[in-house]
Amino acid sequence: MESAAARPRPVLTAGSVLPEDAGRAALVARVHDPEVGGPCVAAVRGEYAVDLTAVAPTVSDLMEREDAAEVVREAGGGRVWRLDELLEAPAGLRDAPRLLAPVDLQVVKAAGVTFARSLLERVIEERTGGDPAQAARVRARVGQVVGGALDGIRPGSPEADRARELLVSEGLWSQYLEVGIGPDPEVFTKAPVLSAVGTGADIGVLGASVWNNPEPEAVLVVDSRGRVRGAALGNDVNLRDIEGRSALLLSHAKDNNASCAIGPFIRLFDGDFGLDTVRGLDIDLRIDGADGYVLHGSSSMREISRDVLELVAATHGPHHQYPDGFVLFTGTLFAPTEDRRAAGAGFTHEYGDVVRISSPRLGALVNTVVPSEQATPWTFGVRELMRSLARRGVL
């Protein structure tokens, strides 16, 4: 595939990324400020981002505050940036202020196989050994046997056990069905701390992958006590061929340079936006290829197989703590099967694809697909963050 380095980038504005009710929302951003040599925690107020680093040096610190939403709405701040100017900064440009992923010290976790429809696509990946040319044949076979047998099944229930027996009898049981309808969900570490990219940045697909897709998801932001404090949008890039060869290659398929996007902002919970809002979110996807190709998709949180708090409890509790909090990708209903390159080959990315993941209450996360090997190298880690905050005297 052709390099995307010289392709035109999408034009983003505040109006194109903000939630439709932004005036009522408590929105948290992170801004890279070259003048201070590091990231700033910021409140989004109107079409501006206001520096709150002196009040909360990290987003992790802000999430621990009981008055986080009040701080975001009312606390005095430092520097002010126009969102339009932050969104104009080219991907990877180091000497201009730009938006970052709105999380910092939180561990980036992800729950997989949380929707029945995408569950079956994982089974297909496994049955084909990651070969997209075999997908249509296997999809027909799985659909013939399973049909609607998994619709509405509660994982771990007697109905799930009966579905398990049916699939075993047909020789179709798999490890993906085990975590999809069994008693325990799949929760894995998606990306290292500070490695996620934000809206407007390039997003990476490993150069060796020939069968892959975006995964538009709701992302929960959870504090050190396991309380969900807000939500954002995320793209948990999926390399279907690599994971399909073996589930033991999950880390190789999921954790690569720029392969995790979160944004555009964290929307904090308040009286107008909470867990029930997240449970009812519709998340839309649009892919615009440089060749004119367009794909639309969607994912409805109403169809998730496990409640979001069940996923949080599987991540955090007496069995595992996160002193700096964590964010949790909740999975996706979206699993594209439309042919793109050739009949029977299904969907896969081309470099230069512009991926727009949006939801009216969370705004829009927009990224351009490049090879992970050509994405901006990740160089700003925890040590650099601590040095930057120490220089500013905010630790």
Phi, psi and omega in degrees: 000147181292143175298145180264006190301324185261003182287150177294146181265155176295146177270117182248143176227167177304317181297334183273347182242341182286151172300156182294335179247040185304329181296339179258355189265146170264103188248133180248132176236167166235137184235128170280122181243107181297338180292330178255357175073030179179188185276152176237136170285134186222149171261138176268117180231109186065231179257027181232154171248130185246127184292121178245016186300327179292337179270319180220101186296335177227158174297325176303316177298317181299320181295339179279346184277134177296330184259031185303314181296321178295319178300314182297324182279327195234340187296144175294146184233183179258246183296155178232134178238144171283131179301321180302321180290322177296325182280343179281342184296125179300149179304132176084354180290125187268339189256023177223143176300140181206160177284141174247174168302139187277024176232157179227279186277356180291141173288139182262106181252163178213140173259134182247160174056049183259359177234138185300318184295315179287335175304314181295328177293326176295321176299319180296317177304315182295316183293331179272353185064028179081015181262109183296335181294339181264355191297316184298318180296314181291323179299319179295319180295313180296317180296324179296320183280315187275316183055231178263020186297337183263353182296126175077003180286133174273122180306138178082359183274168175302324177297322177295321178297320179293322176297323177300315180298319178299313183292322177298317181297333179265004180072026185244010177294146180210165178296333179289322175293329178300314181277341180281321181235359177280182186289336186244129178282162172274123173229126182225165176274116185281318188204154177293158176304132176076006183266348182292150177254161183253188181293142183090346182275164170288148174239140192259137170242127183305134185301332182283347186279135177242002179216106187204168179197162173284160173231099181283123188220155166276136182243123178272140177251118191238138181273183186293342179266004179085015179268131177284120185255345182181188183211160177213181173259155179212157173238107179265078187311134187241121176260095190292325182291318184288312178294328180295333177294323179191135176296341177289350175267015183306314181298320178296325181281328190258328190247091177224171182303125176063024184269008180226120178241138178223139177158199354289334181219166165270128172262115182286148176289140176206194182294344184254348185211121183207197184300320180296328176296315179298319180299337181255009184293140164256128182245121184259151179228136171225132176243124177246114178275155178296341180268007181094355179295138178227134175230133174249144174206173179205161177218129181251123179295344178292343182260008181294143184280331180238139178297149183299326178290332173295322178292321177297316181295329177287341182266316188238140177163199178303336182277341183197130179243156179225091187297338177255011183080179178208164170244148187228112169292133188259005179096171185219149172276342188283123174215094189290136178239357181295139178288141177239300185277322184204157179301131179083358183270346180074192180267143165209157181290152163245146177299139184098351175302135172260119184254121179243115177251125187216156173207137187306325183271352183240349179092211185223132174254119186235128181217156178248131185281129174224166172297138178305326182291341180253355177292160179304125181301144176276112184235347185260099183252197185296319180299316180294323178297314180296320178296317181297315179293324179295318178301326181275354178070030183251001177278000000 
